[in-house]
Amino acid sequence: MRLITAGESHGKTLTGIIEGLPSNLKIDIAEINGYLALRQSGYGRGERQKIECDRIEILSGVRNLLTLGSPLAFEIKNRDYDNWRNILAPEGCDTTQKTITKVRPGHADLTGVIKYDQTDARNVAERASARETAVRVAAGSILRQYLAELGVQISGYVKSVCGICDDKYHTFEELKNAKSQPLFMLDGLKQRQSMELIDKLKEDGDTAGGIIEIRIKGLKCGFGSCMQYGAKLDAILCGAMMSVQAIKGVEVGLGFEGANLRGSAVHDKIYYDNGFYRETNNAGGIEGGMSNGEEIVLRAAMKPIPTLMRGLRTVDYITKEPQTAESERSDVCAICAAEIVLESVVATALAEVVSDRLGGDNMREVKERYKKLK
């Protein structure tokens, strides 16, 4: 199973192709569009979200809402393209408009123009933009449905915003309440404090990041491998999360906290009573690079959005003169979007791992094989 994406932030469309889906997976288009809408939600978002209204259009690989076993191609059109046609049209356009030469700190601008031999960072920023994540949410929503057929669920919430942290434990069942909250936080007091901080940052022309927790429930043991380092489940899932724009750190289970504790306080003791189990889950559901049957717990640190309305000190790439970075239309805080994107990329990566182990040309075969696992 494999996903490939294409498209630019203000281009005609965002496109995705999922290869390797078994036949007869029922596709819930309303659910996909629901996650796309959630990606555009959240306190602290910018004006772009008022322009776009993301909807998936499936182009191939599905008939009467059932996958065919052939590549599933889809697109999400950029409504804002009409405002950028004269600047970005592949058929010919005016490339002197809306150039980016005052390269922005924290972006791909400077490194990208050097690597791809460009003079206008617009040619880099359009693809590096987090707008690209819309197509990954759509794909992840489809692959979430594949996993759900096996009883595997993925959910999450925002744990902290710019240092304001929810230190409470929340059950997997409680996580579903996060999506109805303005910042996807489950502690009401921390959420109000975070919203007040976002308001202040907006006044100051500044931005915020935070920490997101993602959980996986219902995955049986043995997915991933200890035999090859590249096949370790934690490496695969963490790599997927790190591929998301603005994510600068990932941890599993106790993560960095475990480095400060004794081994006797970290490792989960194993018991048996009609099956193996653990009373704690410090490992976050992964041991030796393989799922152990417990709930998988992942956390990601999102840096503050690097496009600041007040601009940061930089240099003009062409003149080499000191400048203040120009501000593109941006968000103050996009952590809710990041939470949805992280759920989606985890679903995509996990579906690939599951598919590699189970195989199967149709969903009946896949479900029968999964059922036989311990």
C-alpha positions as CSV (number, residue, x, y, z in Angstrom):
1,M,0.0,0.0,0.0
2,R,1.4,3.4,-0.9
3,L,0.3,7.1,-1.1
4,I,1.7,9.7,-3.4
5,T,0.6,13.3,-3.4
6,A,0.9,16.3,-5.7
7,G,-0.2,19.9,-5.8
8,E,0.8,23.4,-4.7
9,S,-0.8,25.7,-2.0
10,H,-2.4,28.1,-4.5
11,G,-2.4,25.8,-7.6
12,K,-5.3,24.3,-9.4
13,T,-5.8,21.3,-7.2
14,L,-4.3,18.9,-4.7
15,T,-4.1,15.3,-5.9
16,G,-3.5,11.9,-4.2
17,I,-3.2,8.3,-5.4
18,I,-3.5,5.4,-3.0
19,E,-2.1,2.2,-4.4
20,G,-2.7,-1.2,-3.0
21,L,-6.1,-0.9,-1.4
22,P,-8.0,-4.2,-1.4
23,S,-11.4,-4.4,-3.1
24,N,-14.7,-4.0,-1.4
25,L,-13.7,-1.4,1.2
26,K,-16.8,0.8,1.7
27,I,-15.9,4.4,1.4
28,D,-17.7,7.0,3.5
29,I,-17.3,10.2,1.6
30,A,-19.1,12.3,4.3
31,E,-16.6,11.1,6.9
32,I,-13.7,12.1,4.7
33,N,-15.2,15.6,4.2
34,G,-15.8,15.8,7.9
35,Y,-12.1,15.3,8.7
36,L,-11.2,17.8,6.0
37,A,-13.5,20.3,7.7
38,L,-11.9,19.6,11.1
39,R,-8.5,20.3,9.5
40,Q,-9.8,23.8,8.7
41,S,-11.1,24.4,12.2
42,G,-9.7,25.5,15.4
43,Y,-9.1,28.7,17.4
44,G,-6.4,30.9,15.9
45,R,-6.8,30.0,12.3
46,G,-6.3,32.6,9.5
47,E,-8.3,34.0,6.6
48,R,-7.5,31.3,4.1
49,Q,-9.9,29.0,5.9
50,K,-12.8,31.3,4.9
51,I,-11.9,30.9,1.2
52,E,-11.4,27.2,1.0
53,C,-14.1,24.6,1.7
54,D,-12.3,21.4,1.2
55,R,-14.2,18.5,-0.4
56,I,-12.8,15.3,-1.8
57,E,-13.6,14.2,-5.4
58,I,-12.8,10.6,-6.1
59,L,-11.6,10.2,-9.7
60,S,-11.0,6.4,-10.0
61,G,-10.7,3.1,-8.1
62,V,-14.2,3.3,-6.5
63,R,-17.6,2.2,-7.9
64,N,-20.8,2.6,-6.0
65,L,-18.8,3.5,-2.8
66,L,-16.8,0.3,-2.9
67,T,-13.1,0.1,-3.8
68,L,-12.2,-1.9,-6.9
69,G,-8.7,-3.0,-5.9
70,S,-7.2,-0.6,-8.5
71,P,-5.4,2.7,-7.6
72,L,-7.7,5.2,-5.9
73,A,-7.2,8.7,-7.3
74,F,-8.8,11.8,-5.8
75,E,-8.4,15.5,-5.8
76,I,-9.2,18.5,-3.6
77,K,-9.7,21.7,-5.6
78,N,-8.2,25.0,-4.5
79,R,-10.9,27.6,-4.7
80,D,-8.2,30.3,-4.1
81,Y,-6.6,29.4,-7.5
82,D,-8.9,31.8,-9.3
83,N,-7.0,34.6,-7.4
84,W,-3.6,33.2,-8.3
85,R,-4.2,32.0,-11.9
86,N,-2.2,34.8,-13.4
87,I,0.7,34.2,-11.1
88,L,0.9,30.3,-11.0
89,A,-0.7,29.0,-14.1
90,P,1.4,26.1,-15.6
91,E,0.3,27.2,-19.1
92,G,2.0,30.6,-18.7
93,C,1.9,33.4,-16.1
94,D,3.5,36.5,-14.8
95,T,6.3,35.3,-12.4
96,T,7.2,38.8,-11.4
97,Q,4.2,39.1,-9.1
98,K,4.1,38.0,-5.5
99,T,7.7,36.9,-5.5
100,I,9.4,35.8,-2.2
101,T,13.0,37.0,-2.0
102,K,13.0,38.1,1.6
103,V,13.4,34.5,2.7
104,R,11.5,33.7,5.9
105,P,13.2,32.2,8.9
106,G,11.8,28.8,9.9
107,H,10.5,28.1,6.4
108,A,11.9,26.1,3.5
109,D,12.5,29.3,1.6
110,L,16.3,29.8,1.8
111,T,17.3,26.1,1.7
112,G,14.8,25.4,-1.1
113,V,16.0,28.1,-3.4
114,I,19.6,27.0,-3.0
115,K,18.8,23.3,-3.5
116,Y,16.5,23.7,-6.5
117,D,18.5,26.6,-8.1
118,Q,15.7,29.1,-7.9
119,T,15.6,32.9,-7.4
120,D,12.0,33.1,-6.2
121,A,11.2,31.2,-3.0
122,R,7.5,31.1,-4.2
123,N,8.5,28.1,-6.3
124,V,9.5,26.3,-3.1
125,A,6.9,27.7,-0.6
126,E,3.9,26.6,-2.7
127,R,4.8,23.0,-2.2
128,A,6.3,23.2,1.3
129,S,3.2,24.9,2.5
130,A,1.0,23.1,5.1
131,R,-1.9,23.4,2.6
132,E,-0.4,20.2,1.2
133,T,-1.7,18.4,4.3
134,A,-5.3,18.6,3.1
135,V,-4.6,15.7,0.7
136,R,-2.9,13.7,3.4
137,V,-6.0,14.1,5.6
138,A,-8.2,12.9,2.8
139,A,-6.0,9.9,2.2
140,G,-5.6,9.2,5.9
141,S,-9.4,9.3,6.3
142,I,-9.8,6.6,3.7
143,L,-7.1,4.4,5.3
144,R,-8.7,5.1,8.7
145,Q,-11.8,3.4,7.3
146,Y,-9.6,0.4,6.2
147,L,-8.3,0.1,9.8
148,A,-11.7,0.5,11.3
149,E,-12.9,-2.6,9.5
150,L,-10.4,-4.5,11.6
151,G,-11.5,-2.8,14.8
152,V,-8.5,-0.4,15.0
153,Q,-9.3,3.1,16.1
154,I,-7.2,6.3,16.0
155,S,-8.0,9.5,18.1
156,G,-6.2,12.3,19.8
157,Y,-6.3,15.7,21.5
158,V,-4.3,18.8,22.1
159,K,-2.3,18.5,25.2
160,S,-0.7,21.9,25.4
161,V,-0.5,25.3,23.7
162,C,2.6,27.5,24.0
163,G,3.4,26.1,27.5
164,I,-0.1,25.9,28.9
165,C,-0.3,22.1,29.5
166,D,-3.1,19.7,30.3
167,D,-1.4,17.1,32.6
168,K,-4.5,15.0,33.3
169,Y,-4.9,11.5,32.0
170,H,-7.8,11.0,29.6
171,T,-9.2,7.6,28.5
172,F,-9.5,6.8,24.8
173,E,-13.3,7.1,25.1
174,E,-12.9,10.6,26.4
175,L,-10.8,11.7,23.4
176,K,-13.9,11.9,21.1
177,N,-15.0,15.0,23.0
178,A,-12.0,16.9,22.0
179,K,-13.1,17.6,18.4
180,S,-16.1,19.6,19.6
181,Q,-13.8,22.0,21.5
182,P,-12.4,25.2,20.0
183,L,-8.8,24.1,20.7
184,F,-9.3,20.3,20.8
185,M,-8.4,20.5,24.5
186,L,-10.1,18.4,27.2
187,D,-9.2,20.6,30.2
188,G,-11.6,23.5,30.1
189,L,-9.5,25.8,32.2
190,K,-6.3,25.2,30.2
191,Q,-8.3,25.7,27.0
192,R,-9.6,29.1,28.2
193,Q,-6.1,30.2,29.2
194,S,-4.7,29.0,25.8
195,M,-7.4,31.0,23.9
196,E,-6.6,34.1,25.9
197,L,-2.9,33.7,25.1
198,I,-3.7,33.2,21.4
199,D,-5.6,36.5,21.4
200,K,-2.6,38.2,22.9
201,L,-0.2,36.7,20.4
202,K,-2.5,37.9,17.6
203,E,-2.3,41.4,18.9
204,D,1.5,41.1,19.1
205,G,1.8,39.6,15.6
206,D,3.2,36.4,17.0
207,T,2.4,32.7,16.8
208,A,2.1,29.6,19.0
209,G,2.7,25.9,18.8
210,G,2.1,23.1,21.3
211,I,2.0,19.3,22.0
212,I,-0.5,16.8,20.5
213,E,-1.2,13.3,21.7
214,I,-2.3,10.6,19.3
215,R,-3.6,7.2,20.5
216,I,-4.3,3.9,18.6
217,K,-6.6,1.3,20.1
218,G,-7.4,-2.2,19.0
219,L,-4.2,-3.0,17.2
220,K,-3.1,-6.6,17.9
221,C,0.4,-7.5,18.8
222,G,3.2,-8.2,16.3
223,F,2.9,-5.3,13.8
224,G,6.3,-4.0,13.0
225,S,9.5,-6.0,13.3
226,C,12.6,-6.3,15.5
227,M,14.5,-8.0,12.6
228,Q,15.2,-4.9,10.4
229,Y,15.6,-1.4,11.8
230,G,13.6,0.2,9.1
231,A,10.6,-2.1,9.9
232,K,10.3,-1.0,13.5
233,L,6.7,0.2,14.1
234,D,7.8,3.1,16.3
235,A,10.3,4.2,13.6
236,I,7.6,4.1,11.0
237,L,5.0,6.0,13.0
238,C,7.4,8.6,14.3
239,G,8.8,9.1,10.9
240,A,5.3,9.7,9.5
241,M,4.6,12.3,12.3
242,M,7.9,14.0,11.7
243,S,7.0,14.4,8.0
244,V,4.2,16.9,9.0
245,Q,5.1,20.5,8.6
246,A,6.2,22.3,11.9
247,I,6.6,19.0,13.9
248,K,10.0,19.1,15.6
249,G,9.8,16.3,18.1
250,V,8.0,13.0,18.6
251,E,7.9,10.6,21.6
252,V,6.3,7.2,22.3
253,G,4.8,6.3,25.7
254,L,6.8,8.0,28.5
255,G,9.2,9.2,25.9
256,F,11.7,11.8,27.2
257,E,10.3,11.5,30.8
258,G,11.6,7.9,30.9
259,A,15.2,9.1,30.6
260,N,14.9,10.7,34.0
261,L,13.6,7.5,35.8
262,R,15.1,4.2,37.0
263,G,14.5,1.2,34.8
264,S,12.3,-0.4,37.6
265,A,10.0,2.6,37.3
266,V,9.8,2.6,33.5
267,H,9.4,-1.0,32.1
268,D,5.9,-2.5,32.1
269,K,5.7,-5.7,34.1
270,I,4.0,-8.6,32.3
271,Y,1.2,-10.7,33.8
272,Y,-1.0,-13.6,32.5
273,D,-4.6,-14.3,33.1
274,N,-6.3,-16.0,30.1
275,G,-3.8,-13.9,28.1
276,F,-0.8,-11.7,28.5
277,Y,-1.3,-8.2,29.8
278,R,0.4,-5.2,31.5
279,E,-0.9,-3.0,34.3
280,T,1.0,0.0,33.0
281,N,1.8,1.3,29.5
282,N,4.9,3.3,29.8
283,A,6.2,1.7,26.6
284,G,3.3,3.3,24.7
285,G,2.1,0.0,23.2
286,I,5.4,-0.7,21.3
287,E,8.2,-2.9,22.5
288,G,11.2,-4.0,20.4
289,G,9.7,-2.1,17.4
290,M,6.5,-4.2,17.5
291,S,3.0,-3.5,18.7
292,N,2.4,-5.4,22.0
293,G,-1.4,-5.2,22.0
294,E,-1.6,-2.3,24.4
295,E,-2.9,1.1,23.4
296,I,-0.3,3.0,21.3
297,V,0.5,6.4,22.7
298,L,2.4,9.0,20.6
299,R,3.1,12.7,21.2
300,A,4.3,15.3,18.8
301,A,5.8,18.8,19.5
302,M,4.6,21.5,17.0
303,K,6.8,24.6,16.7
304,P,5.2,28.0,16.4
305,I,4.2,28.9,12.9
306,P,7.2,30.6,11.3
307,T,5.2,33.2,9.3
308,L,4.8,36.1,11.8
309,M,2.7,39.1,10.8
310,R,5.3,41.4,12.3
311,G,8.1,39.7,10.3
312,L,11.5,38.5,11.5
313,R,15.0,39.7,10.6
314,T,16.3,38.1,7.4
315,V,18.2,38.8,4.2
316,D,17.0,39.5,0.6
317,Y,18.1,36.4,-1.4
318,I,18.8,38.6,-4.5
319,T,20.4,41.7,-3.0
320,K,21.9,40.1,0.1
321,E,20.7,43.2,2.0
322,P,19.2,43.0,5.6
323,Q,15.4,42.9,5.5
324,T,12.3,42.1,7.5
325,A,10.6,39.0,6.2
326,E,7.4,39.6,4.4
327,S,4.3,38.0,5.9
328,E,2.2,35.6,3.9
329,R,-1.4,35.0,5.0
330,S,-1.1,32.8,8.0
331,D,-2.5,31.5,11.3
332,V,-1.7,32.5,14.8
333,C,-2.1,28.9,15.9
334,A,-2.9,25.8,13.7
335,I,-2.6,23.1,16.4
336,C,-6.1,21.7,15.8
337,A,-5.2,21.3,12.1
338,A,-2.0,19.6,13.1
339,E,-3.8,17.2,15.4
340,I,-6.1,16.1,12.5
341,V,-3.1,15.8,10.1
342,L,-1.2,13.7,12.6
343,E,-4.1,11.3,13.1
344,S,-4.2,11.0,9.3
345,V,-0.5,10.4,8.7
346,V,-0.5,7.8,11.5
347,A,-3.5,6.1,9.9
348,T,-1.7,6.1,6.5
349,A,1.6,4.7,7.9
350,L,-0.2,2.1,10.1
351,A,-2.4,0.9,7.2
352,E,0.8,0.3,5.2
353,V,2.3,-1.8,8.0
354,V,-1.0,-3.7,8.5
355,S,-1.3,-4.3,4.7
356,D,2.3,-5.5,4.5
357,R,1.6,-8.2,7.1
358,L,-1.9,-9.2,6.1
359,G,-1.8,-8.9,2.4
360,G,-5.2,-9.7,0.8
361,D,-6.8,-8.6,-2.5
362,N,-10.2,-8.0,-0.9
363,M,-11.5,-7.0,2.4
364,R,-12.9,-10.4,3.2
365,E,-9.5,-11.9,3.0
366,V,-7.9,-9.1,5.1
367,K,-10.5,-9.4,7.9
368,E,-10.2,-13.2,8.0
369,R,-6.4,-13.0,8.3
370,Y,-6.6,-10.3,11.0
371,K,-9.1,-12.3,13.0
372,K,-6.7,-15.3,13.2
373,L,-4.0,-13.2,14.9
374,K,-3.6,-13.4,18.6
